[in-house]
Every structure is written in C-alpha cells, then in structure tokens.
C-alpha cells in the first residue's frame, strides 16, 4: 500500500502536467495570427495560459463581474473565476476569453481575461 500511493500521485501529476503542456493547434490555424506571440505569453497567477488555441471566447452574456469577482458560464453552468486566474494585462483581443481545465473533478479556470463588453 505504501508503494501504490506515491506511484498514484506521480501518475496523476504526470497526466495533469501533460494536459497543461499540450497546446491545441494541431492544424496550425493560429500560427499566422498577428496576436499569436501575445497570446503565447499570457499569464495569470496560476501560470501560463498557453495560447489562443487553448482558450475560448466568451459572449458578453456568459460572463459577469460582481463585487470585484468574475464568473463565467460554461456549458450552461456558472463557474466562479479564482482571483489568481484573472489576466491583468490589457486585453488586445477585445473579447472575453477563458482557459478552462476539465477533469473528472469538474471544471476549473486556468486563466480568464475580461472583455470590453461592447
């Protein structure tokens, strides 16, 4: 039993790290975007956001700010955005974006960048 617990933890950490490190632009459609370098360098307090290909645009009706905190609606469910997941630099893309991480334990937010709400 003492051997299986550490091995299980190593396996879980390895799978999680592989998912975070794997960028999703298999066909290269974002390779020539003028904002590619900017997206690739985006970070929140939780670390790198990865890229535009990993994030999803969020419609204005699917995100909101209340009492200084954000939340987003993904797949019909409102999810609170942790303060450390908010990207604090100016949004050059204009639209709100979210970088969710989906796992067997639910959805967590890696990065969130508020939009201009226009």
The first five atom37 places (N, CA, C, CB, O) and aatype in JSON, in Angstrom:
{
  "aatype": [20, 20, 20, 20, 20, 20, 20, 20, 20, 20, 20, 20, 20, 20, 20, 20, 20, 20, 20, 20, 20, 20, 20, 20, 20, 20, 20, 20, 20, 20, 20, 20, 20, 20, 20, 20, 20, 20, 20, 20, 20, 20, 20, 20, 20, 20, 20, 20, 20, 20, 20, 20, 20, 20, 20, 20, 20, 20, 20, 20, 20, 20, 20, 20, 20, 20, 20, 20, 20, 20, 20, 20, 20, 20, 20, 20, 20, 20, 20, 20, 20, 20, 20, 20, 20, 20, 20, 20, 20, 20, 20, 20, 20, 20, 20, 20, 20, 20, 20, 20, 20, 20, 20, 20, 20, 20, 20, 20, 20, 20, 20, 20, 20, 20, 20, 20, 20, 20],
  "atom_mask": [
    [1, 1, 1, 1, 1],
    [1, 1, 1, 1, 1],
    [1, 1, 1, 1, 1],
    [1, 1, 1, 1, 1],
    [1, 1, 1, 1, 1],
    [1, 1, 1, 1, 1],
    [1, 1, 1, 1, 1],
    [1, 1, 1, 1, 1],
    [1, 1, 1, 1, 1],
    [1, 1, 1, 1, 1],
    [1, 1, 1, 1, 1],
    [1, 1, 1, 1, 1],
    [1, 1, 1, 1, 1],
    [1, 1, 1, 1, 1],
    [1, 1, 1, 1, 1],
    [1, 1, 1, 1, 1],
    [1, 1, 1, 1, 1],
    [1, 1, 1, 1, 1],
    [1, 1, 1, 1, 1],
    [1, 1, 1, 1, 1],
    [1, 1, 1, 1, 1],
    [1, 1, 1, 1, 1],
    [1, 1, 1, 1, 1],
    [1, 1, 1, 1, 1],
    [1, 1, 1, 1, 1],
    [1, 1, 1, 1, 1],
    [1, 1, 1, 1, 1],
    [1, 1, 1, 1, 1],
    [1, 1, 1, 1, 1],
    [1, 1, 1, 1, 1],
    [1, 1, 1, 1, 1],
    [1, 1, 1, 1, 1],
    [1, 1, 1, 1, 1],
    [1, 1, 1, 1, 1],
    [1, 1, 1, 1, 1],
    [1, 1, 1, 1, 1],
    [1, 1, 1, 1, 1],
    [1, 1, 1, 1, 1],
    [1, 1, 1, 1, 1],
    [1, 1, 1, 1, 1],
    [1, 1, 1, 1, 1],
    [1, 1, 1, 1, 1],
    [1, 1, 1, 1, 1],
    [1, 1, 1, 1, 1],
    [1, 1, 1, 1, 1],
    [1, 1, 1, 1, 1],
    [1, 1, 1, 1, 1],
    [1, 1, 1, 1, 1],
    [1, 1, 1, 1, 1],
    [1, 1, 1, 1, 1],
    [1, 1, 1, 1, 1],
    [1, 1, 1, 1, 1],
    [1, 1, 1, 1, 1],
    [1, 1, 1, 1, 1],
    [1, 1, 1, 1, 1],
    [1, 1, 1, 1, 1],
    [1, 1, 1, 1, 1],
    [1, 1, 1, 1, 1],
    [1, 1, 1, 1, 1],
    [1, 1, 1, 1, 1],
    [1, 1, 1, 1, 1],
    [1, 1, 1, 1, 1],
    [1, 1, 1, 1, 1],
    [1, 1, 1, 1, 1],
    [1, 1, 1, 1, 1],
    [1, 1, 1, 1, 1],
    [1, 1, 1, 1, 1],
    [1, 1, 1, 1, 1],
    [1, 1, 1, 1, 1],
    [1, 1, 1, 1, 1],
    [1, 1, 1, 1, 1],
    [1, 1, 1, 1, 1],
    [1, 1, 1, 1, 1],
    [1, 1, 1, 1, 1],
    [1, 1, 1, 1, 1],
    [1, 1, 1, 1, 1],
    [1, 1, 1, 1, 1],
    [1, 1, 1, 1, 1],
    [1, 1, 1, 1, 1],
    [1, 1, 1, 1, 1],
    [1, 1, 1, 1, 1],
    [1, 1, 1, 1, 1],
    [1, 1, 1, 1, 1],
    [1, 1, 1, 1, 1],
    [1, 1, 1, 1, 1],
    [1, 1, 1, 1, 1],
    [1, 1, 1, 1, 1],
    [1, 1, 1, 1, 1],
    [1, 1, 1, 1, 1],
    [1, 1, 1, 1, 1],
    [1, 1, 1, 1, 1],
    [1, 1, 1, 1, 1],
    [1, 1, 1, 1, 1],
    [1, 1, 1, 1, 1],
    [1, 1, 1, 1, 1],
    [1, 1, 1, 1, 1],
    [1, 1, 1, 1, 1],
    [1, 1, 1, 1, 1],
    [1, 1, 1, 1, 1],
    [1, 1, 1, 1, 1],
    [1, 1, 1, 1, 1],
    [1, 1, 1, 1, 1],
    [1, 1, 1, 1, 1],
    [1, 1, 1, 1, 1],
    [1, 1, 1, 1, 1],
    [1, 1, 1, 1, 1],
    [1, 1, 1, 1, 1],
    [1, 1, 1, 1, 1],
    [1, 1, 1, 1, 1],
    [1, 1, 1, 1, 1],
    [1, 1, 1, 1, 1],
    [1, 1, 1, 1, 1],
    [1, 1, 1, 1, 1],
    [1, 1, 1, 1, 1],
    [1, 1, 1, 1, 1],
    [1, 1, 1, 1, 1],
    [1, 1, 1, 1, 1],
    [1, 1, 1, 1, 1]
  ],
  "atom_positions": [
    [[0.82, -1.19, 0.0], [0.0, 0.0, 0.0], [0.87, 1.26, 0.0], [-0.94, 0.0, 1.2], [0.53, 2.24, -0.66]],
    [[1.98, 1.23, 0.74], [2.86, 2.38, 0.84], [3.48, 2.72, -0.52], [3.95, 2.13, 1.87], [3.8, 3.88, -0.78]],
    [[3.66, 1.73, -1.38], [4.26, 1.95, -2.7], [3.22, 2.48, -3.68], [4.88, 0.63, -3.23], [3.55, 3.32, -4.52]],
    [[1.99, 2.01, -3.6], [0.96, 2.39, -4.57], [0.53, 3.84, -4.46], [-0.24, 1.5, -4.4], [0.26, 4.47, -5.48]],
    [[0.45, 4.39, -3.26], [0.03, 5.78, -3.08], [0.99, 6.75, -3.76], [-0.08, 6.11, -1.6], [0.53, 7.6, -4.52]],
    [[2.31, 6.67, -3.52], [3.22, 7.59, -4.23], [3.19, 7.4, -5.74], [4.64, 7.4, -3.72], [3.27, 8.37, -6.48]],
    [[3.08, 6.15, -6.2], [3.02, 5.9, -7.64], [1.75, 6.5, -8.25], [3.07, 4.39, -7.93], [1.78, 7.04, -9.35]],
    [[0.65, 6.41, -7.52], [-0.6, 7.0, -8.0], [-0.51, 8.51, -8.08], [-1.75, 6.61, -7.09], [-1.0, 9.11, -9.03]],
    [[0.11, 9.12, -7.09], [0.28, 10.58, -7.11], [1.18, 11.02, -8.25], [0.86, 11.06, -5.78], [0.9, 12.02, -8.91]],
    [[2.25, 10.28, -8.5], [3.15, 10.6, -9.62], [2.39, 10.5, -10.94], [4.38, 9.66, -9.63], [2.54, 11.36, -11.81]],
    [[1.59, 9.46, -11.1], [0.81, 9.29, -12.33], [-0.18, 10.43, -12.52], [0.07, 7.94, -12.32], [-0.32, 10.94, -13.63]],
    [[-0.86, 10.83, -11.45], [-1.84, 11.92, -11.54], [-1.17, 13.23, -11.91], [-2.58, 12.07, -10.22], [-1.67, 13.95, -12.77]],
    [[-0.05, 13.54, -11.29], [0.68, 14.78, -11.6], [1.19, 14.74, -13.04], [1.86, 14.97, -10.61], [1.13, 15.76, -13.73]],
    [[1.68, 13.61, -13.49], [2.19, 13.49, -14.86], [1.1, 13.72, -15.89], [2.8, 12.12, -15.08], [1.32, 14.43, -16.88]],
    [[-0.06, 13.15, -15.69], [-1.18, 13.33, -16.62], [-1.63, 14.78, -16.64], [-2.36, 12.41, -16.25], [-1.87, 15.34, -17.71]],
    [[-1.74, 15.4, -15.48], [-2.15, 16.8, -15.4], [-1.13, 17.7, -16.1], [-2.31, 17.23, -13.93], [-1.52, 18.6, -16.85]],
    [[0.14, 17.48, -15.86], [1.19, 18.3, -16.49], [1.18, 18.13, -18.0], [2.58, 17.93, -15.92], [1.38, 19.1, -18.73]],
    [[0.96, 16.93, -18.48], [0.92, 16.69, -19.92], [-0.25, 17.42, -20.56], [0.83, 15.19, -20.21], [-0.11, 17.96, -21.66]],
    [[-1.39, 17.46, -19.9], [-2.54, 18.18, -20.45], [-2.29, 19.67, -20.51], [-3.79, 17.9, -19.62], [-2.68, 20.32, -21.47]],
    [[-1.64, 20.23, -19.49], [-1.35, 21.66, -19.47], [-0.3, 22.03, -20.52], [-0.88, 22.1, -18.08], [-0.38, 23.1, -21.13]],
    [[0.66, 21.18, -20.74], [1.75, 21.49, -21.66], [1.37, 21.31, -23.11], [2.94, 20.63, -21.34], [2.04, 21.84, -23.99]],
    [[0.32, 20.58, -23.38], [-0.06, 20.26, -24.74], [-0.92, 21.38, -25.33], [-0.8, 18.92, -24.79], [-2.05, 21.58, -24.89]],
    [[-0.4, 22.08, -26.3], [-1.16, 23.14, -26.96], [-2.07, 22.53, -28.01], [-0.21, 24.19, -27.6], [-1.71, 21.54, -28.65]],
    [[-3.25, 23.13, -28.19], [-4.21, 22.57, -29.12], [-4.3, 23.41, -30.38], [-5.59, 22.46, -28.47], [-5.26, 24.17, -30.56]],
    [[-3.35, 23.3, -31.24], [-3.38, 23.94, -32.54], [-2.85, 22.94, -33.56], [-2.55, 25.27, -32.55], [-1.88, 23.22, -34.26]],
    [[-3.5, 21.77, -33.64], [-2.96, 20.69, -34.48], [-2.89, 21.03, -35.96], [-3.79, 19.47, -34.29], [-2.03, 20.51, -36.67]],
    [[-3.78, 21.88, -36.44], [-3.75, 22.19, -37.87], [-3.06, 23.51, -38.18], [-5.16, 22.23, -38.41], [-2.98, 23.91, -39.35]],
    [[-2.54, 24.21, -37.15], [-1.77, 25.42, -37.36], [-2.57, 26.64, -37.77], [-0.76, 25.18, -38.37], [-2.0, 27.59, -38.3]],
    [[-3.87, 26.64, -37.53], [-4.7, 27.77, -37.98], [-4.38, 29.08, -37.28], [-6.15, 27.43, -37.78], [-4.69, 30.15, -37.81]],
    [[-3.76, 29.02, -36.09], [-3.44, 30.25, -35.36], [-1.98, 30.67, -35.53], [-3.75, 30.06, -33.89], [-1.55, 31.67, -34.96]],
    [[-1.21, 29.91, -36.3], [0.23, 30.15, -36.44], [0.54, 31.53, -37.03], [0.84, 29.08, -37.31], [1.57, 32.12, -36.69]],
    [[-0.32, 32.05, -37.89], [-0.06, 33.32, -38.55], [-0.85, 34.49, -37.96], [-0.37, 33.21, -40.01], [-0.88, 35.57, -38.54]],
    [[-1.47, 34.29, -36.83], [-2.23, 35.35, -36.19], [-1.28, 36.45, -35.73], [-3.04, 34.81, -34.99], [-0.22, 36.16, -35.17]],
    [[-1.63, 37.73, -35.98], [-0.77, 38.82, -35.51], [-0.68, 38.89, -33.98], [-1.28, 40.14, -36.06], [0.24, 39.52, -33.45]],
    [[-1.61, 38.26, -33.28], [-1.59, 38.27, -31.81], [-1.01, 36.98, -31.22], [-2.99, 38.49, -31.28], [-1.05, 36.79, -30.01]],
    [[-0.48, 36.1, -32.06], [0.0, 34.8, -31.58], [1.03, 34.93, -30.46], [0.6, 34.01, -32.74], [0.9, 34.28, -29.42]],
    [[2.06, 35.75, -30.65], [3.09, 35.9, -29.62], [2.5, 36.46, -28.32], [4.21, 36.82, -30.12], [2.89, 36.04, -27.23]],
    [[1.57, 37.4, -28.46], [0.94, 37.97, -27.27], [0.16, 36.9, -26.52], [0.01, 39.14, -27.66], [0.29, 36.77, -25.3]],
    [[-0.66, 36.12, -27.26], [-1.42, 35.04, -26.63], [-0.49, 34.03, -25.97], [-2.32, 34.34, -27.66], [-0.74, 33.58, -24.85]],
    [[0.58, 33.66, -26.67], [1.51, 32.66, -26.14], [2.18, 33.13, -24.85], [2.57, 32.32, -27.18], [2.62, 32.3, -24.05]],
    [[2.28, 34.44, -24.64], [2.91, 34.96, -23.44], [1.96, 35.31, -22.31], [3.69, 36.16, -23.8], [2.4, 35.73, -21.24]],
    [[0.65, 35.14, -22.52], [-0.31, 35.48, -21.47], [-0.13, 34.6, -20.25], [-1.74, 35.36, -22.0], [0.11, 33.4, -20.36]],
    [[-0.25, 35.22, -19.08], [-0.11, 34.52, -17.8], [-1.14, 35.05, -16.81], [1.33, 34.68, -17.24], [-1.55, 36.21, -16.86]],
    [[-1.54, 34.18, -15.93], [-2.33, 34.59, -14.77], [-1.51, 34.22, -13.54], [-3.77, 33.91, -14.75], [-0.38, 33.75, -13.67]],
    [[-2.06, 34.42, -12.38], [-1.38, 34.0, -11.17], [-1.23, 32.49, -11.06], [-2.11, 34.51, -9.97], [-0.49, 31.99, -10.22]],
    [[-1.94, 31.76, -11.92], [-1.85, 30.3, -11.94], [-0.81, 29.8, -12.95], [-3.21, 29.7, -12.27], [-0.57, 28.6, -13.04]],
    [[-0.2, 30.73, -13.69], [0.83, 30.33, -14.66], [0.42, 30.7, -16.08], [1.1, 28.84, -14.57], [-0.52, 31.46, -16.28]],
    [[1.14, 30.14, -17.07], [0.86, 30.46, -18.47], [-0.54, 30.01, -18.9], [1.9, 29.82, -19.38], [-1.03, 28.96, -18.47]],
    [[-1.15, 30.81, -19.75], [-2.47, 30.45, -20.27], [-2.35, 29.52, -21.48], [-3.25, 31.71, -20.66], [-3.35, 28.91, -21.87]],
    [[-1.21, 29.39, -22.05], [-0.87, 28.53, -23.19], [-0.98, 29.27, -24.51], [-1.76, 27.31, -23.21], [0.05, 29.71, -25.03]],
    [[-2.16, 29.43, -25.08], [-2.26, 30.14, -26.35], [-3.72, 30.43, -26.66], [-1.62, 29.33, -27.49], [-4.62, 30.02, -25.93]],
    [[-3.94, 31.14, -27.77], [-5.29, 31.43, -28.25], [-6.02, 30.13, -28.56], [-5.25, 32.33, -29.5], [-7.22, 30.02, -28.31]],
    [[-5.31, 29.15, -29.1], [-5.94, 27.89, -29.48], [-6.5, 27.14, -28.28], [-4.94, 27.01, -30.21], [-7.44, 26.37, -28.43]],
    [[-5.94, 27.36, -27.1], [-6.39, 26.67, -25.9], [-7.54, 27.39, -25.2], [-5.24, 26.51, -24.94], [-8.28, 26.78, -24.44]],
    [[-7.68, 28.68, -25.47], [-8.73, 29.46, -24.84], [-10.0, 29.46, -25.67], [-8.27, 30.88, -24.63], [-10.0, 29.07, -26.84]],
    [[-11.08, 29.9, -25.05], [-12.37, 30.0, -25.72], [-12.92, 31.41, -25.53], [-13.37, 28.94, -25.19], [-12.88, 31.95, -24.42]],
    [[-13.43, 31.99, -26.6], [-14.08, 33.29, -26.49], [-15.39, 33.11, -25.72], [-14.34, 33.92, -27.89], [-16.07, 32.1, -25.87]],
    [[-15.72, 34.11, -24.91], [-16.93, 34.06, -24.1], [-17.81, 35.25, -24.49], [-16.6, 34.08, -22.57], [-17.35, 36.39, -24.48]],
    [[-19.06, 34.98, -24.83], [-20.0, 36.05, -25.17], [-20.25, 36.93, -23.95], [-21.34, 35.47, -25.69], [-20.11, 36.47, -22.82]],
    [[-20.6, 38.18, -24.19], [-20.84, 39.11, -23.08], [-21.9, 38.61, -22.1], [-21.26, 40.46, -23.62], [-21.81, 38.89, -20.91]],
    [[-22.89, 37.87, -22.59], [-23.95, 37.37, -21.7], [-23.48, 36.18, -20.86], [-25.18, 36.98, -22.51], [-24.19, 35.75, -19.94]],
    [[-22.29, 35.64, -21.17], [-21.8, 34.46, -20.47], [-20.65, 34.75, -19.5], [-21.34, 33.45, -21.46], [-19.96, 33.83, -19.07]],
    [[-20.46, 36.02, -19.16], [-19.52, 36.36, -18.1], [-19.98, 37.63, -17.42], [-18.08, 36.52, -18.66], [-20.66, 38.47, -18.02]],
    [[-19.62, 37.76, -16.16], [-20.02, 38.95, -15.43], [-19.07, 39.22, -14.28], [-21.45, 38.81, -14.91], [-18.32, 38.34, -13.85]],
    [[-19.12, 40.45, -13.8], [-18.34, 40.87, -12.65], [-19.3, 41.33, -11.57], [-17.32, 42.0, -13.03], [-20.21, 42.13, -11.83]],
    [[-19.1, 40.83, -10.37], [-19.95, 41.23, -9.25], [-19.08, 41.31, -8.0], [-21.13, 40.23, -9.05], [-18.37, 40.36, -7.67]],
    [[-19.14, 42.43, -7.32], [-18.37, 42.64, -6.1], [-16.87, 42.41, -6.31], [-18.89, 41.72, -4.99], [-16.18, 41.9, -5.42]],
    [[-16.37, 42.78, -7.49], [-14.94, 42.67, -7.77], [-14.46, 41.28, -8.17], [-14.19, 43.1, -6.59], [-13.26, 41.06, -8.27]],
    [[-15.38, 40.35, -8.4], [-15.01, 38.98, -8.79], [-15.75, 38.63, -10.08], [-15.35, 37.96, -7.66], [-16.84, 39.13, -10.36]],
    [[-15.13, 37.75, -10.86], [-15.72, 37.32, -12.13], [-16.31, 35.93, -12.01], [-14.69, 37.36, -13.25], [-15.94, 35.13, -11.15]],
    [[-17.24, 35.67, -12.92], [-17.73, 34.31, -13.12], [-18.09, 34.16, -14.59], [-18.95, 33.99, -12.19], [-18.43, 35.14, -15.25]],
    [[-18.01, 32.93, -15.09], [-18.3, 32.63, -16.49], [-19.29, 31.49, -16.56], [-17.0, 32.29, -17.27], [-19.36, 30.64, -15.67]],
    [[-20.05, 31.49, -17.65], [-20.99, 30.39, -17.88], [-20.41, 29.49, -18.96], [-22.41, 30.93, -18.29], [-20.21, 29.91, -20.1]],
    [[-20.13, 28.24, -18.57], [-19.62, 27.25, -19.5], [-20.56, 26.05, -19.5], [-18.17, 26.82, -19.11], [-20.88, 25.5, -18.45]],
    [[-20.99, 25.66, -20.68], [-21.92, 24.53, -20.81], [-23.14, 24.69, -19.92], [-21.21, 23.23, -20.47], [-23.63, 23.72, -19.35]],
    [[-23.64, 25.94, -19.79], [-24.85, 26.22, -19.04], [-24.68, 26.35, -17.54], [-25.81, 25.16, -19.31], [-25.66, 26.56, -16.82]],
    [[-23.45, 26.23, -17.04], [-23.19, 26.31, -15.6], [-22.29, 27.5, -15.29], [-22.55, 25.01, -15.09], [-21.27, 27.7, -15.95]],
    [[-22.68, 28.29, -14.28], [-21.86, 29.42, -13.86], [-20.72, 28.91, -12.99], [-22.7, 30.47, -13.1], [-20.93, 28.12, -12.07]],
    [[-19.5, 29.37, -13.31], [-18.31, 28.97, -12.57], [-17.6, 30.23, -12.08], [-17.35, 28.09, -13.46], [-17.34, 31.14, -12.86]],
    [[-17.31, 30.27, -10.78], [-16.56, 31.4, -10.23], [-15.12, 31.34, -10.72], [-16.61, 31.39, -8.68], [-14.49, 30.28, -10.72]],
    [[-14.61, 32.49, -11.14], [-13.22, 32.59, -11.58], [-12.36, 32.93, -10.37], [-13.06, 33.68, -12.72], [-12.59, 33.96, -9.72]],
    [[-11.38, 32.09, -10.05], [-10.49, 32.44, -8.93], [-9.75, 33.75, -9.24], [-9.46, 31.29, -8.66], [-9.35, 33.99, -10.38]],
    [[-9.57, 34.58, -8.24], [-8.89, 35.86, -8.45], [-7.52, 35.67, -9.09], [-8.74, 36.61, -7.13], [-7.11, 36.48, -9.92]],
    [[-6.8, 34.61, -8.71], [-5.47, 34.39, -9.26], [-5.49, 33.94, -10.73], [-4.74, 33.36, -8.43], [-4.44, 33.92, -11.38]],
    [[-6.66, 33.59, -11.26], [-6.77, 33.16, -12.66], [-7.02, 34.33, -13.61], [-7.89, 32.15, -12.81], [-7.0, 34.15, -14.83]],
    [[-7.25, 35.53, -13.09], [-7.56, 36.69, -13.93], [-6.27, 37.24, -14.54], [-8.29, 37.8, -13.11], [-5.3, 37.51, -13.84]],
    [[-6.28, 37.39, -15.86], [-5.17, 38.01, -16.58], [-5.31, 39.52, -16.39], [-5.16, 37.61, -18.13], [-6.36, 40.09, -16.7]],
    [[-4.28, 40.15, -15.87], [-4.39, 41.56, -15.5], [-3.88, 42.53, -16.56], [-3.65, 41.79, -14.24], [-4.1, 43.74, -16.44]],
    [[-3.22, 42.03, -17.59], [-2.74, 42.96, -18.62], [-3.88, 43.33, -19.57], [-1.57, 42.34, -19.41], [-4.87, 42.61, -19.66]],
    [[-3.75, 44.46, -20.28], [-4.82, 44.9, -21.19], [-5.16, 43.83, -22.23], [-4.42, 46.19, -21.88], [-4.28, 43.14, -22.75]],
    [[-6.44, 43.73, -22.52], [-6.95, 42.74, -23.47], [-6.81, 43.26, -24.9], [-8.41, 42.39, -23.15], [-7.61, 44.09, -25.33]],
    [[-5.82, 42.79, -25.62], [-5.6, 43.22, -27.01], [-6.55, 42.54, -27.98], [-4.17, 42.94, -27.42], [-6.71, 43.02, -29.11]],
    [[-7.19, 41.45, -27.58], [-8.12, 40.74, -28.46], [-9.51, 41.37, -28.42], [-8.21, 39.27, -28.07], [-10.28, 41.23, -29.36]],
    [[-9.84, 42.07, -27.33], [-11.13, 42.74, -27.2], [-12.22, 41.87, -26.61], [-11.57, 43.21, -28.53], [-13.04, 42.37, -25.82]],
    [[-12.27, 40.62, -26.95], [-13.33, 39.72, -26.46], [-12.88, 39.02, -25.18], [-13.71, 38.67, -27.55], [-11.69, 38.79, -24.97]],
    [[-13.83, 38.7, -24.34], [-13.52, 37.94, -23.13], [-13.09, 36.53, -23.52], [-14.73, 37.9, -22.16], [-13.63, 35.94, -24.45]],
    [[-12.11, 36.0, -22.79], [-11.64, 34.65, -23.08], [-11.43, 33.9, -21.78], [-10.34, 34.69, -23.9], [-11.11, 34.49, -20.74]],
    [[-11.6, 32.6, -21.85], [-11.41, 31.73, -20.69], [-10.62, 30.5, -21.13], [-12.79, 31.32, -20.06], [-10.78, 29.98, -22.23]],
    [[-9.75, 30.06, -20.23], [-8.97, 28.86, -20.43], [-9.38, 27.86, -19.36], [-7.42, 29.16, -20.38], [-8.78, 27.83, -18.28]],
    [[-10.41, 27.03, -19.64], [-10.87, 26.07, -18.62], [-10.04, 24.8, -18.64], [-12.35, 25.72, -18.85], [-9.45, 24.42, -19.66]],
    [[-9.99, 24.15, -17.5], [-9.38, 22.83, -17.39], [-10.49, 21.89, -16.93], [-8.14, 22.82, -16.4], [-11.03, 22.04, -15.83]],
    [[-10.8, 20.93, -17.78], [-11.87, 19.97, -17.45], [-11.23, 18.67, -16.99], [-12.81, 19.72, -18.68], [-10.32, 18.14, -17.63]],
    [[-11.71, 18.18, -15.85], [-11.21, 16.93, -15.32], [-12.37, 16.15, -14.71], [-10.1, 17.18, -14.27], [-13.51, 16.61, -14.71]],
    [[-12.07, 15.0, -14.19], [-13.11, 14.19, -13.57], [-13.67, 14.87, -12.32], [-12.55, 12.8, -13.2], [-14.76, 14.52, -11.85]],
    [[-12.95, 15.85, -11.78], [-13.41, 16.56, -10.58], [-14.22, 17.8, -10.94], [-12.22, 16.96, -9.72], [-14.68, 18.51, -10.05]],
    [[-14.41, 18.07, -12.23], [-15.17, 19.24, -12.65], [-14.32, 20.19, -13.48], [-15.74, 19.97, -11.45], [-13.28, 19.8, -14.02]],
    [[-14.78, 21.42, -13.58], [-14.1, 22.42, -14.39], [-13.46, 23.46, -13.47], [-15.09, 23.09, -15.38], [-14.11, 23.97, -12.55]],
    [[-12.2, 23.76, -13.72], [-11.53, 24.85, -13.04], [-11.06, 25.84, -14.1], [-10.33, 24.33, -12.17], [-10.93, 25.48, -15.27]],
    [[-10.8, 27.05, -13.7], [-10.39, 28.08, -14.64], [-8.9, 28.34, -14.46], [-11.21, 29.39, -14.44], [-8.45, 28.72, -13.38]],
    [[-8.13, 28.13, -15.52], [-6.69, 28.38, -15.51], [-6.41, 29.87, -15.69], [-5.98, 27.55, -16.62], [-5.6, 30.46, -14.97]],
    [[-7.11, 30.46, -16.67], [-6.97, 31.88, -16.97], [-8.31, 32.44, -17.4], [-5.89, 32.13, -18.06], [-9.12, 31.74, -18.01]],
    [[-8.54, 33.7, -17.09], [-9.71, 34.42, -17.58], [-9.29, 35.85, -17.89], [-10.88, 34.39, -16.52], [-8.62, 36.5, -17.1]],
    [[-9.69, 36.31, -19.07], [-9.37, 37.66, -19.5], [-10.68, 38.36, -19.82], [-8.4, 37.67, -20.73], [-11.35, 38.01, -20.79]],
    [[-11.07, 39.36, -19.01], [-12.33, 40.07, -19.27], [-12.29, 40.8, -20.61], [-12.63, 41.07, -18.15], [-11.24, 41.23, -21.07]],
    [[-13.46, 40.91, -21.21], [-13.58, 41.61, -22.48], [-14.01, 43.05, -22.3], [-14.56, 40.89, -23.37], [-14.08, 43.56, -21.18]],
    [[-14.28, 43.69, -23.41], [-14.65, 45.11, -23.38], [-16.15, 45.33, -23.18], [-14.22, 45.79, -24.66], [-16.58, 46.46, -22.95]],
    [[-16.94, 44.26, -23.26], [-18.4, 44.32, -23.1], [-19.04, 45.35, -24.04], [-18.76, 44.66, -21.65], [-19.83, 46.19, -23.62]],
    [[-18.69, 45.25, -25.33], [-19.27, 46.16, -26.31], [-20.39, 45.5, -27.07], [-18.22, 46.64, -27.28], [-21.0, 46.11, -27.94]]
  ]
}
